[in-house]
Amino acid sequence: MPNDLILNNLVKHFVNVIVWFDNDQPGIIASEKIKQHINSMYPSKARNLWLSESGLALGIKDPSDCKAKDPVYFQQFLKNFTG
C-alpha cells in the first residue's frame, strides 16, 4: 500500500476513487484494504469495482486485460459502473 502522503496527494484531486485490482482472492482482499484506507482519510470517496461474470467469461481478470482484449466492453463496463 502506498504511504499516506503519496495516497493523499493522489486521492485529494478526485471526487471519487474506483479501486480495481485482479478479480482473484488476493486482488479482492487488497482492493478492499485500499478502499477502506482511502475512506478512512476521505469518507465515502472510494469504492471497489469487480468484473461481472461476462467479463470473466471473456478471460479478463484485471483492468489492463479488459482494455487490451475488448476496448468497447471496457468503456461500456466503466460507463455502466459510473452511471
ZIMOLIN-V816617 format. One record per helix or strand. SS is the DSSP state (2 for helix, 1 for strand). FROM is the first residue (numbers start at 1). TO is the last residue. If there is no record, write none. Layout:
BEGIN
ss;from;to
SS;FROM;TO
SS;FROM;TO
END
This chain:
BEGIN
ss;from;to
2;4;11
1;17;19
2;25;41
1;46;48
2;53;57
2;63;69
2;71;82
END
